[in-house]
Amino acid sequence: MDRIQITPGLDFSRIVYGMWRLGDDDNTAPEHVQAKISACLDQGITTMDQADIYGGYMAEEILGNALTPDLRNKIEIVTKCDIVAPAGRYDKARVKHYDTSRAHILASVEHSLRLMKTDRIDLLLIHRPDPFMDHHETGAALDEVVAAGKVRAVGVSNFRPWDWTLLQSAMKTPLSTNQIELSLMTHDAFTNGDIAFLQERGIPPMAWSPLGGGTLFASSREDLRKELKKVGEEHGVDAAAVAVAWLLAHPARILPVLGTNNLDRIARIGDAAKLKMDRETWFEIYTHAIGHEVA
Ligand SMILES: NC(=O)c1ccc[n+]([C@@H]2O[C@H](COP(=O)([O-])OP(=O)(O)OC[C@H]3O[C@@H](n4cnc5c(N)ncnc54)[C@H](OP(=O)(O)O)[C@@H]3O)[C@@H](O)[C@H]2O)c1
């Protein structure tokens, strides 16, 4: 499994395992979570994607309950903050909102460290752009958690280029990534400037829901799936692996974040890295994704 440098001294596995759905699994016992992580590690997938809000602010604790010190040292943890929904520890919130204040960021980091039973977060992301953001305050808070050694790198998620430049303009620490929705089902980022912006700066994007959150397997996408299946048969992998390989093939150095809860599927996530896709195959698949040939 290839690795990508996120910041000097910190690199991630090219494919990341996402834990948004961790709490949806019928089995959230530590042994089961450890089995999922082990299945990832067997394939060289060492990077785990979390957020404070996942599982109604419970998913970080589910992970923490499974993490022995030894296991913690074998993985990198990404987590996020700024979404405040009236649930869990924020059940008194009157409205779902974003909070990029210093106080919220510092408190979120402490919650995440405690719940995941760790002394460091490898990468902290601002989860959603906050229309009420004071970029000086947010930028300084992110610099502060890095300087304190609690967070090794910082980045953003779902930011547009102008959100990125606003926040970065008030920070000393370089932002390391933007985690955006990107898949054969949601591919605007390839043409609306989001990927180009990161590519120009040499910043590796992270792609959430690389299988469209499962919608790639809906009956309406039969045509696209047949194409993926055909390419997969030529390379001895399944349709899902081809969909992920399509992202890996892109020169922007995308890190797909897969979220299956199924142990058999987890054990095959790495198959995508076995397939090196050429330009015409990439466009054959893209043509099926957009429903017509390019102009
Ligand atoms: N930054 C953000 O705003 C944001 C937003 C959303 C997600 N994320 C991150 O991205 C990660 C991945 O998101 P995701 O879970 O939506 O990604 P995904 O990998 O695109 O979708 C996973 C879903 O697809 C289903 N699936 C996978 N393979 C399948 C197959 N062959 N046939 C049928 N269904 C299949 C899975 O069901 P099974 O579990 O049954 O396999 C699961 O429900 C999350 O865990 C989270 O870390 C970030």
The ligand as a MOL file (V3000), in Angstrom:
LIG
                    3D

  0  0  0     0  0            999 V3000
M  V30 BEGIN CTAB
M  V30 COUNTS 48 52 0 0 0
M  V30 BEGIN ATOM
M  V30 1 N -16.0040 14.8190 5.8830 0
M  V30 2 C -17.2870 14.5620 5.7620 0
M  V30 3 O -18.1530 15.4610 5.7530 0
M  V30 4 C -17.7290 13.1310 5.6020 0
M  V30 5 C -19.0510 12.8330 5.2600 0
M  V30 6 C -19.3960 11.4800 5.1090 0
M  V30 7 C -18.4270 10.4820 5.3110 0
M  V30 8 N -17.1610 10.8180 5.6710 0 CHG=1
M  V30 9 C -16.1100 9.8050 5.8860 0
M  V30 10 O -16.0900 8.9440 4.7650 0
M  V30 11 C -16.1990 7.6040 5.2190 0
M  V30 12 C -16.8240 6.7580 4.1720 0
M  V30 13 O -18.1680 7.1810 3.9280 0
M  V30 14 P -19.2130 6.1030 3.4540 0
M  V30 15 O -19.3770 5.0740 4.5020 0
M  V30 16 O -20.4090 6.8300 2.9820 0 CHG=-1
M  V30 17 O -18.3680 5.5100 2.2160 0
M  V30 18 P -18.6260 4.4480 1.0950 0
M  V30 19 O -17.4790 3.4750 1.2180 0
M  V30 20 O -18.8330 5.1740 -0.1810 0
M  V30 21 O -20.0020 3.7380 1.4330 0
M  V30 22 C -20.1160 2.7390 2.4160 0
M  V30 23 C -21.5220 2.2040 2.3270 0
M  V30 24 O -21.6430 1.4980 1.1070 0
M  V30 25 C -22.0610 0.1780 1.3890 0
M  V30 26 N -21.3440 -0.7290 0.4700 0
M  V30 27 C -20.0200 -0.8490 0.3330 0
M  V30 28 N -19.7180 -1.8000 -0.6000 0
M  V30 29 C -20.8890 -2.2590 -1.0280 0
M  V30 30 C -21.2390 -3.2480 -1.9680 0
M  V30 31 N -20.3020 -3.9280 -2.6590 0
M  V30 32 N -22.5370 -3.4750 -2.1750 0
M  V30 33 C -23.4710 -2.7780 -1.4920 0
M  V30 34 N -23.2060 -1.8250 -0.5720 0
M  V30 35 C -21.9120 -1.5650 -0.3360 0
M  V30 36 C -21.6510 -0.0970 2.8020 0
M  V30 37 O -22.4970 -1.0760 3.3560 0
M  V30 38 P -21.8550 -2.2540 4.2810 0
M  V30 39 O -21.4260 -1.5900 5.5300 0
M  V30 40 O -22.9920 -3.1920 4.4530 0
M  V30 41 O -20.7190 -2.8410 3.4970 0
M  V30 42 C -21.8350 1.2500 3.4460 0
M  V30 43 O -23.1890 1.4360 3.8420 0
M  V30 44 C -16.9880 7.7250 6.5240 0
M  V30 45 O -16.8120 6.5970 7.3630 0
M  V30 46 C -16.3710 8.9530 7.1130 0
M  V30 47 O -15.1420 8.6160 7.7330 0
M  V30 48 C -16.7920 12.1310 5.8060 0
M  V30 END ATOM
M  V30 BEGIN BOND
M  V30 1 1 1 2
M  V30 2 2 2 3
M  V30 3 1 2 4
M  V30 4 1 4 5
M  V30 5 2 4 48
M  V30 6 2 5 6
M  V30 7 1 6 7
M  V30 8 2 7 8
M  V30 9 1 8 9
M  V30 10 1 8 48
M  V30 11 1 9 10
M  V30 12 1 9 46
M  V30 13 1 10 11
M  V30 14 1 11 12
M  V30 15 1 11 44
M  V30 16 1 12 13
M  V30 17 1 13 14
M  V30 18 2 14 15
M  V30 19 1 14 16
M  V30 20 1 14 17
M  V30 21 1 17 18
M  V30 22 2 18 19
M  V30 23 1 18 20
M  V30 24 1 18 21
M  V30 25 1 21 22
M  V30 26 1 22 23
M  V30 27 1 23 24
M  V30 28 1 23 42
M  V30 29 1 24 25
M  V30 30 1 25 26
M  V30 31 1 25 36
M  V30 32 1 26 27
M  V30 33 1 26 35
M  V30 34 2 27 28
M  V30 35 1 28 29
M  V30 36 1 29 30
M  V30 37 2 29 35
M  V30 38 1 30 31
M  V30 39 2 30 32
M  V30 40 1 32 33
M  V30 41 2 33 34
M  V30 42 1 34 35
M  V30 43 1 36 37
M  V30 44 1 36 42
M  V30 45 1 37 38
M  V30 46 2 38 39
M  V30 47 1 38 40
M  V30 48 1 38 41
M  V30 49 1 42 43
M  V30 50 1 44 45
M  V30 51 1 44 46
M  V30 52 1 46 47
M  V30 END BOND
M  V30 END CTAB
M  END
